[in-house]
Amino acid sequence: MQEETQVLSLMAAQGSKKLAALNTRTLNTIHLRSAISNGVLILLHLIFRRPSSFWPSLVFSIPAILLETSVEKVGRPDFRIDPVTKKLQMIRAGEEISEGFYEYFYDIIYITWFLNYLAVITGTNKVFYMYLVIPGYATYKVGSIILPFVMPMFKKNTPVGGAGGAGGAATAPEKSKRQTKLENRQQKGQNVRYR
């Protein structure tokens, strides 16, 4: 029993080490790309003076910077030096930030970089109207999740047969073959006599 516990704890430690390495690699890559993207953007703006105002690029970069720092805070592993052994010891591996909900964060960061470059290329800040794609997509995703649960509440309760016929009287709904078979069996079952 103790050997199984040791094996399980060893496997968990290896899994957390892999997660910590993956998170560190992902965060370092995103920070490097962000630094290069923003540096090139500032350099191109200073050289070409396109667009004429840099403020919209700065304002629309704020959500990407906030998302980047929140991913950093959640995903960066924590280490400390053990006072007894003087070795580096992992305290926390961080959450898995390479998939799941955090993918949307990366999408917003990438869209921000794209729009910043597009603003420099086109020379206008009107490209930031394309930022409305993000709340539009979020509304679409939330609607596709919630709509199937909400729509039955808004459907009108109409009679199955409806109002039809010659005199406007309601006609009885047609029975399916299965329903008629079941009714026939029930009627026959009542007429059967037991000895």
ABEGO torsion letter per residue (X at the ends): XAAAAAAAAAAAAAAAAAAAAAAAAAAAAAAAAAAAAAAAAAAAAAAAGOBABAAAAAAAAAAAAAAAAAAAAAABBBBBBBAAAGBBBBABAEBBAABEAAAAAAAAAAAAAAAAAAAAAAGBAAAAAAAAAAAAAAAAAAAAAAAAAAAAAABBBBBAAEBBEAAGBBBBBBBBAAAAAAAAAAAAAAABBBX
